[in-house]
Amino acid sequence: MAGNVFTIGNGWARERCPAHDDRTGSLSTRLDGARGHWCCFVGRGHGELVSLHMRLSGLCFMDAVRELVAGLLAHPLSMTITATTHAPRTPCPADR
């Protein structure tokens, strides 16, 4: 989600959505609060930030949480969500 991130107030920021071809910045994220939140105004979804990472990476919940925690531990002052194309979902061991 590089480039064109701007604050829209009340803790929300807007950027281009990596889940689809987005030229206008339809994805809003809120990083404050216990879980964070995201909403794509093109109708592609909304939820907690873990669900956004799951959708973009194709990871199950536990693997997505592990990856996010590892990123926070490696870079505690700046967390960057890396946009990827939709990957096939990889089942967690608990899903099997």
C-alpha positions as CSV (number, residue, x, y, z in Angstrom):
1,M,0.0,0.0,0.0
2,A,2.7,2.3,-0.9
3,G,2.1,5.9,-1.8
4,N,-0.9,8.2,-1.5
5,V,-1.8,7.6,2.2
6,F,-3.6,10.4,3.8
7,T,-5.5,11.0,7.0
8,I,-9.2,11.5,6.8
9,G,-9.9,12.2,10.5
10,N,-11.0,10.3,13.7
11,G,-7.9,8.0,13.5
12,W,-8.7,6.8,9.9
13,A,-6.3,6.9,6.9
14,R,-7.2,6.3,3.3
15,E,-5.0,4.6,0.7
16,R,-5.2,2.6,-2.5
17,C,-6.7,-0.9,-1.9
18,P,-4.3,-3.7,-2.9
19,A,-7.2,-6.2,-3.4
20,H,-8.2,-4.6,-6.7
21,D,-7.1,-2.1,-9.3
22,D,-7.6,1.1,-7.3
23,R,-6.6,4.6,-8.5
24,T,-8.7,6.6,-6.1
25,G,-7.8,5.4,-2.6
26,S,-10.9,3.4,-1.6
27,L,-9.3,1.5,1.4
28,S,-9.6,3.2,4.8
29,T,-7.7,1.8,7.8
30,R,-7.9,2.7,11.5
31,L,-4.8,1.6,13.5
32,D,-5.9,2.8,16.9
33,G,-7.9,0.6,19.2
34,A,-7.3,-3.0,20.2
35,R,-7.9,-4.6,16.7
36,G,-7.7,-1.9,14.1
37,H,-10.2,-1.8,11.3
38,W,-10.3,-1.6,7.5
39,C,-13.0,-0.9,5.0
40,C,-12.9,-0.9,1.2
41,F,-15.5,1.5,-0.2
42,V,-15.6,-0.3,-3.5
43,G,-17.5,-3.1,-1.8
44,R,-14.6,-5.5,-1.4
45,G,-15.1,-5.9,2.4
46,H,-14.4,-4.7,5.9
47,G,-13.2,-6.1,9.2
48,E,-10.2,-6.2,11.6
49,L,-6.7,-5.7,10.3
50,V,-5.9,-9.4,10.7
51,S,-8.6,-10.3,8.3
52,L,-7.1,-7.9,5.7
53,H,-3.7,-9.5,6.1
54,M,-5.4,-13.0,5.7
55,R,-7.2,-11.8,2.5
56,L,-4.0,-10.3,1.0
57,S,-1.6,-13.1,1.9
58,G,-3.9,-16.2,1.7
59,L,-2.8,-17.2,5.2
60,C,-5.1,-18.7,7.8
61,F,-5.8,-16.8,11.0
62,M,-3.1,-18.3,13.2
63,D,-0.4,-17.9,10.5
64,A,-1.5,-14.3,9.7
65,V,-1.3,-13.4,13.4
66,R,2.1,-15.0,13.7
67,E,3.4,-13.1,10.7
68,L,2.0,-9.8,12.0
69,V,3.5,-10.3,15.5
70,A,6.8,-11.3,13.9
71,G,6.7,-8.0,11.9
72,L,5.9,-6.0,15.0
73,L,8.7,-7.6,17.0
74,A,11.2,-6.9,14.2
75,H,10.0,-3.3,13.6
76,P,8.2,-2.2,16.8
77,L,8.0,1.5,15.8
78,S,6.8,1.1,12.2
79,M,4.5,-1.6,10.8
80,T,4.1,-1.8,7.1
81,I,1.4,-3.9,5.5
82,T,2.9,-5.3,2.3
83,A,0.4,-5.6,-0.5
84,T,0.4,-8.9,-2.5
85,T,-1.8,-10.3,-5.1
86,H,-4.4,-12.8,-3.9
87,A,-2.6,-16.0,-3.0
88,P,-4.2,-19.4,-2.8
89,R,-5.3,-20.1,0.8
90,T,-2.9,-22.3,2.7
91,P,-4.6,-24.4,5.3
92,C,-3.3,-24.1,8.9
93,P,-2.5,-27.4,10.7
94,A,-5.6,-26.7,12.8
95,D,-7.8,-26.5,9.7
96,R,-6.8,-30.0,8.6
